[in-house]
Amino acid sequence: MTTSKHVVFFHPDLGIGGAERLIVDAAVSLKELGHTVTIYTSHCDPGHCFDEARDGTLDVRVRGDRLPATFLGRFKILLTILRHIHLLLSIYFSGELDKLTPQVFFLDQLSAGIPLLRYLYPTVPILFYCHFPDLLLVQRREAWVKRIWRLPFDALEGWSMRRADRIVVNSGFTKGIVEGVWPGLSKRSTGDTARRELGIVYPCVGTTSEPLGEAEAALWQGKKVILSINRFERKKDIGLAIKAFAKLADNVRSSSKLVIAGGYDLREQENVSYHAELTQLAESLGLKSATVKNVITALDTPDDIEVLFLLSVPSSFKATLLKTATLLVYTPSNEHFGIVPLEAMLAGTPVLASNTGGPLETVVDGETGWLRDVKEVNAWSEVMDMVLTELDAQQLVAIGNAGRSRVQNEFSEAKMGKRLDEEIQQLAKQPRVRTLELQDIMSWILTAIGLVLSVMVMVALSD
């Protein structure tokens, strides 16, 4: 039985992204179960956040935003940590957090403040949600000085995570990666009871899906759409979709269209350069392509365009694309979860995805879609051809219905809320004692020394 708790969330920057969507969904789902929820963040722009964070659905409080996010475009990780510490100290010394009488702390993305939070509030258990190890997300093909700069932060990430009372991850794939990076993490002990095995709480998608309207159903009339939705980043391997599409017979391609939609920011050099590479790839394979930036232009493209690039499409049009597509292709390898396949299945669209990472846990091969090796372009092309030419409407509807049912049963807001509630109820049963161990004090000292030395090295050699 659920016992109502006051759950206080801490998130670095409550903008628009996968991690932010998860935090909002988690908070809303817990609130619907009767918990009181408060979210603290160092930054939340009302013009660039999810509706629930600005329309009063959630109690979002911005604190610790006096420090800059970067200094001369650098030191982002250091300043992110300092902003987080500033947030924690400001609400502690003001007495604001005490007035809320928090019963559970929920942190994600940034674990650096966990030891301090644990010390300041020794009776409040801490749940940490690990999306993926930050040290693996950072590009390691950088100058050696930047790799040295990252060393103390990498060490801080692993040590601080161990101070949490409970750690959950977003997939079985991520669980394996986390346990490989930090062996024995789930068996650690910090003076309290030994921790349980790392838990898994899958992200969710909103499970309400409206039927197609006539205008939506008329997109590119007569064309079957193969859809790819990803940010324009090389690790997403969007080129695989273009290569596989190019292998289709001419008459199959003429009756279909490959639509590549995704996040695109002119300020991000990789977005710009990778989009250019993809257009060149399409041209080299004899495919006629076009790039558009708004819905009206997208719908008005010439009939002979085979590959259509849509840059940062609105969420409403993205939903329309998902509903009208014949097949979604999801090309990234070793994606730690991947929300787009779930969005496609909820819309009743079959999914073709990499047989690695999160899709192994979301897509059922042969039932809700297909899983294929990204190294075998022909295998991807064969699935495309099968969907476009062999499967009839009834078969595609059956696959779509299976996908929708799977999402509603396993990846709904209610399912996510239930899992989080179970974790919270379990945490409440575990006794905590106030503890500041010698290894904590030594780790703080060594980390501080490491940060100072890293800054000195960075400033001295970055030029």
C-alpha positions in Angstrom: 0.0 0.0 0.0 1.3 3.5 -0.9 2.2 5.8 1.9 2.3 9.4 0.9 5.8 11.0 1.0 7.2 14.4 0.3 9.7 13.7 -2.5 12.2 16.5 -3.4 13.8 16.3 -6.8 17.1 17.9 -7.7 18.0 18.4 -11.4 20.7 20.6 -12.8 18.9 22.3 -15.7 15.2 21.7 -16.3 15.1 22.4 -20.0 13.9 20.2 -22.9 15.6 16.9 -23.3 15.3 13.2 -22.6 16.6 13.4 -19.0 14.3 16.4 -18.3 11.3 14.6 -19.8 12.0 11.7 -17.5 12.2 13.9 -14.4 8.9 15.6 -15.3 7.2 12.2 -16.0 8.5 10.8 -12.8 7.3 13.8 -10.7 3.9 13.8 -12.3 3.4 10.0 -11.9 4.4 10.2 -8.2 2.1 13.2 -7.7 -0.8 11.2 -9.2 -0.1 8.5 -6.7 -0.6 10.9 -3.8 2.9 12.0 -3.1 3.9 15.6 -2.6 6.5 16.6 -5.1 8.9 19.6 -5.2 11.6 20.1 -7.9 14.7 22.2 -7.3 16.8 23.2 -10.2 19.6 25.7 -11.0 17.9 26.8 -14.2 14.4 26.6 -15.8 13.5 29.0 -18.6 9.7 29.2 -19.0 10.2 29.6 -22.7 12.3 26.4 -23.0 10.8 23.8 -20.7 8.1 21.2 -20.7 4.5 22.4 -20.1 4.2 20.7 -16.7 7.2 22.7 -15.4 5.6 26.1 -16.2 1.8 25.6 -16.0 1.6 24.9 -12.3 1.3 21.1 -12.6 4.6 20.8 -10.7 6.1 22.9 -8.0 9.4 23.9 -9.6 11.8 26.2 -7.7 14.9 27.8 -9.3 17.8 28.3 -6.9 21.5 28.7 -7.2 21.4 30.4 -10.6 23.8 33.2 -9.7 26.9 31.4 -10.9 27.5 31.3 -14.7 27.0 28.0 -16.5 30.4 28.4 -18.2 33.4 30.7 -18.0 34.6 31.9 -21.4 32.9 28.9 -22.9 34.8 26.5 -20.7 34.8 24.8 -17.3 31.2 23.6 -17.8 31.4 20.5 -15.6 33.1 22.4 -12.8 30.6 25.2 -12.8 27.7 22.7 -13.1 28.9 21.1 -9.9 29.5 24.5 -8.1 26.0 25.6 -9.1 24.6 22.4 -7.7 26.4 22.8 -4.4 25.3 26.4 -4.3 21.7 25.3 -4.7 21.9 22.8 -1.9 23.6 25.2 0.5 21.3 28.1 -0.3 18.1 26.2 0.5 19.7 24.6 3.6 20.9 27.8 5.2 17.7 29.7 4.3 15.7 27.0 6.1 13.5 26.6 3.0 14.1 22.9 2.6 13.5 22.2 6.3 10.0 23.7 6.0 9.1 21.1 3.4 10.0 18.3 5.7 11.3 16.1 2.8 11.1 12.3 3.3 13.0 11.2 0.1 15.5 13.0 -2.1 15.5 12.1 -5.8 18.6 13.1 -7.8 19.7 12.3 -11.4 22.5 13.3 -13.9 24.7 14.9 -11.2 25.8 12.9 -8.2 28.4 15.3 -6.9 26.1 16.8 -4.2 25.0 13.5 -2.7 27.6 13.3 0.0 26.8 16.9 1.1 23.1 16.2 1.1 23.6 13.0 3.0 25.5 14.9 5.7 23.2 17.8 6.0 20.0 15.6 6.1 21.2 12.3 7.6 17.7 10.9 8.1 16.4 11.5 4.5 17.2 8.6 2.1 18.6 9.4 -1.3 17.5 7.8 -4.6 19.8 8.4 -7.5 18.6 7.8 -11.1 21.6 7.0 -13.4 20.7 7.7 -17.1 24.3 6.6 -18.1 27.8 7.1 -16.7 28.8 10.7 -17.5 32.4 9.7 -18.0 31.4 7.5 -21.0 29.2 10.2 -22.5 32.2 12.7 -22.7 34.2 12.5 -25.9 37.6 10.9 -25.2 39.1 11.9 -28.6 40.2 15.2 -27.1 43.6 16.7 -26.3 45.4 15.1 -23.4 45.0 18.2 -21.3 41.3 17.9 -21.4 41.5 14.2 -20.5 43.6 15.1 -17.5 41.0 17.8 -16.7 38.3 15.2 -16.6 40.1 12.7 -14.2 38.9 14.2 -10.8 35.4 14.6 -12.1 35.3 11.0 -13.2 36.5 9.9 -9.8 34.0 12.2 -8.1 31.2 10.7 -10.1 31.8 7.1 -9.0 32.6 8.0 -5.4 29.6 10.3 -4.9 27.2 7.7 -6.4 28.2 5.3 -3.8 26.8 7.6 -1.1 23.3 7.2 -2.4 21.0 4.9 -0.5 19.6 3.4 -3.7 20.6 3.6 -7.4 18.3 2.8 -10.3 19.0 2.9 -14.0 17.0 3.3 -17.2 17.5 -0.2 -18.7 19.2 -3.5 -18.3 21.8 -2.4 -20.8 22.7 0.6 -18.7 22.8 -1.6 -15.6 25.4 -3.8 -17.2 27.5 -0.8 -18.3 27.3 0.9 -14.8 28.3 -2.3 -13.1 31.2 -2.7 -15.5 32.4 0.8 -14.9 32.0 0.7 -11.1 32.3 -3.0 -10.1 30.6 -3.8 -6.8 28.5 -0.6 -6.8 25.3 -2.4 -5.9 27.1 -4.2 -3.0 28.6 -1.1 -1.4 28.0 -0.1 2.2 28.5 3.2 3.9 27.8 2.4 7.5 24.2 1.6 6.9 22.6 -1.6 5.7 24.1 -3.1 2.5 22.5 -1.8 -0.7 20.4 -4.0 -2.9 21.1 -4.8 -6.6 20.8 -1.9 -9.0 17.2 -1.4 -9.9 15.7 -0.7 -13.3 13.0 1.9 -13.8 12.2 2.4 -17.5 11.3 5.8 -18.9 7.8 6.2 -20.1 5.8 7.9 -22.8 2.4 9.5 -22.7 0.0 6.7 -23.6 -2.8 8.8 -25.0 -2.7 8.8 -28.8 -5.4 10.5 -30.9 -6.6 9.0 -34.2 -5.4 10.5 -37.5 -7.3 13.3 -39.0 -7.9 13.7 -42.8 -5.1 16.3 -43.1 -2.6 14.1 -41.4 -3.5 11.0 -43.4 -3.0 13.0 -46.6 0.8 13.7 -46.1 2.6 13.1 -49.3 -0.4 11.3 -50.8 0.4 8.0 -52.3 3.8 7.8 -50.7 4.8 5.3 -48.0 7.1 7.0 -45.5 10.1 5.4 -43.9 10.9 7.7 -40.9 14.1 8.3 -38.9 14.0 10.6 -35.9 17.3 11.5 -34.2 19.6 14.4 -33.5 22.0 15.1 -36.3 25.0 13.5 -34.6 27.4 11.0 -36.1 26.9 8.5 -33.2 23.3 8.2 -34.3 24.4 6.5 -37.6 21.7 8.1 -39.7 23.7 7.3 -42.8 22.7 3.6 -42.3 19.1 4.5 -43.1 20.1 6.3 -46.3 22.4 3.4 -47.5 19.7 0.8 -46.8 17.0 2.9 -48.6 19.3 3.3 -51.6 19.5 -0.4 -52.1 15.7 -0.7 -52.7 14.6 -1.2 -56.3 13.8 2.0 -58.3 10.1 1.3 -58.4 10.0 0.7 -54.6 11.8 4.0 -53.9 9.6 5.9 -56.4 6.5 4.9 -54.4 8.1 5.8 -51.0 10.0 8.5 -49.2 12.7 8.5 -46.6 12.1 11.3 -44.1 14.9 12.1 -41.8 13.8 14.4 -38.9 15.8 15.5 -35.9 17.2 18.0 -33.6 19.4 20.6 -35.4 21.1 23.6 -33.9 23.3 25.9 -35.9 25.4 26.6 -32.8 26.4 22.9 -32.8 29.1 22.4 -35.3 28.5 18.7 -35.5 24.9 19.2 -36.4 25.9 21.4 -39.3 28.7 19.2 -40.6 26.9 15.9 -40.2 23.9 17.2 -42.0 26.2 18.2 -44.9 27.8 14.7 -44.9 24.4 13.1 -45.1 23.2 15.2 -48.0 26.5 14.3 -49.8 26.0 10.7 -49.0 22.5 10.7 -50.5 23.8 12.5 -53.6 26.6 10.0 -54.0 24.1 7.1 -53.9 22.0 8.7 -56.6 19.2 9.8 -54.3 17.5 13.2 -54.8 17.2 15.0 -51.5 15.9 18.2 -50.1 16.3 20.0 -46.7 13.4 22.0 -45.1 12.9 23.9 -41.9 9.2 24.2 -41.5 6.0 22.2 -42.0 4.6 24.1 -45.0 7.8 23.7 -47.0 8.0 20.0 -46.0 4.5 19.3 -47.3 5.2 21.2 -50.5 8.3 19.4 -51.6 8.5 18.0 -55.2 7.1 14.5 -55.7 10.5 13.2 -56.9 12.3 14.0 -53.7 13.4 10.6 -52.2 15.2 11.8 -49.1 13.7 14.6 -47.1 15.7 16.2 -44.2 13.5 18.0 -41.7 15.4 20.2 -39.3 14.0 20.4 -35.7 10.4 19.8 -36.6 7.7 20.9 -34.1 6.5 18.3 -31.6 3.0 18.3 -33.1 4.3 17.6 -36.6 6.6 14.9 -35.2 3.6 13.2 -33.7 1.9 13.3 -37.2 5.0 11.8 -38.8 5.0 9.0 -36.3 1.3 8.2 -37.0 1.6 8.3 -40.8 4.9 6.5 -41.2 4.9 3.0 -42.6 8.1 2.1 -40.7 10.4 3.8 -38.2 14.1 3.1 -38.5 16.1 3.6 -35.4 19.8 3.4 -36.3 21.9 4.2 -33.2 24.1 1.4 -31.7 24.3 0.8 -28.0 21.7 3.4 -27.2 21.2 3.2 -23.4 17.4 3.3 -23.8 15.9 5.2 -26.7 12.5 6.8 -26.4 11.7 7.2 -30.1 10.9 3.5 -30.7 8.4 3.6 -27.9 6.8 6.7 -29.4 6.5 5.0 -32.8 5.0 1.8 -31.3 2.5 3.8 -29.3 1.5 5.5 -32.6 1.0 2.0 -34.1 4.1 2.2 -36.4 6.4 -0.9 -36.7 10.0 -0.3 -35.7 13.3 -1.4 -37.3 16.1 -0.9 -34.8 19.7 -1.9 -33.9 20.0 -5.2 -32.1 22.0 -3.6 -29.3 21.3 -1.5 -26.3 17.9 -0.3 -25.2 15.9 -1.5 -28.2 16.6 -5.1 -27.1 14.3 -4.4 -24.2 11.6 -2.3 -25.9 11.2 -3.8 -29.4 10.1 -7.5 -29.7 11.7 -8.9 -32.9 9.1 -10.2 -35.3 6.2 -9.0 -33.1 6.4 -5.2 -32.7 9.1 -4.7 -35.2 12.5 -6.0 -36.2 16.1 -6.0 -34.7 19.0 -6.1 -37.1 22.8 -5.7 -37.0 23.9 -2.2 -38.0 26.8 -3.6 -39.9 24.5 -5.5 -42.3 23.0 -2.8 -44.5 21.4 -5.5 -46.7 19.5 -6.8 -43.8 18.0 -3.3 -43.1 17.2 -2.9 -46.7 15.4 -6.3 -46.8 13.2 -5.3 -43.9 12.3 -2.0 -45.6 11.4 -3.9 -48.8 9.3 -6.4 -46.9 7.3 -3.7 -45.2 6.9 -1.6 -48.3 6.0 -4.4 -50.8 5.2 -7.7 -49.0 3.2 -7.0 -45.9 -0.4 -6.1 -46.4 -2.4 -3.4 -44.5 -3.8 -6.0 -42.1 -0.4 -7.4 -41.2 1.0 -3.9 -40.6 -2.0 -3.1 -38.4 -1.4 -6.3 -36.3 2.2 -5.3 -35.8 1.2 -1.8 -34.9 -1.4 -3.0 -32.4 1.1 -5.3 -30.7 3.5 -2.4 -30.3 0.9 -0.1 -28.9 -0.2 -2.7 -26.4 3.4 -3.3 -25.3 4.0 0.3 -24.6 0.7 0.7 -22.7 1.4 -2.3 -20.6 5.1 -1.9 -19.9 6.2 1.7 -20.5 3.2 3.9 -19.4 3.3 6.7 -16.9 1.4 4.4 -14.5 3.9 1.7 -14.8 6.8 4.0 -14.2 5.0 5.6 -11.2 4.4 2.2 -9.7 8.1 1.2 -10.0 9.2 4.5 -8.5 6.7 4.2 -5.7 8.0 0.7 -4.9 11.5 2.1 -4.6 10.4 4.9 -2.4 8.4 2.7 -0.1 11.4 0.4 0.2 13.7 3.2 1.0 11.4 4.4 3.8 11.7 1.0 5.5 15.5 1.1 5.6 17.0 2.7 8.7 19.7 5.4 8.3 22.2 6.6 10.7 24.1 9.8 10.6 27.6 9.0 9.4 30.6 10.9 8.1 33.3 8.4 7.5 37.0 9.0 7.4 37.0 8.0 3.7 34.5 10.7 3.0 36.6 13.4 4.5 39.7 12.1 2.7 37.8 11.9 -0.6 36.6 15.4 -0.3 40.1 16.7 0.4 41.6 14.7 -2.5 38.8 15.8 -4.9 39.3 19.4 -4.0 43.0 19.1 -4.6 42.4 17.4 -7.9 39.9 20.1 -9.0 42.4 22.9 -8.2 45.2 21.2 -10.0 43.0 20.5 -13.0 41.9 24.1 -13.2 45.6 25.2 -13.1 46.6 22.8 -15.8 43.6 23.7 -18.0 44.3 27.5 -17.7 48.0 27.0 -18.3 47.8 24.7 -21.3 44.4 25.3 -23.0 45.8 27.9 -25.3 
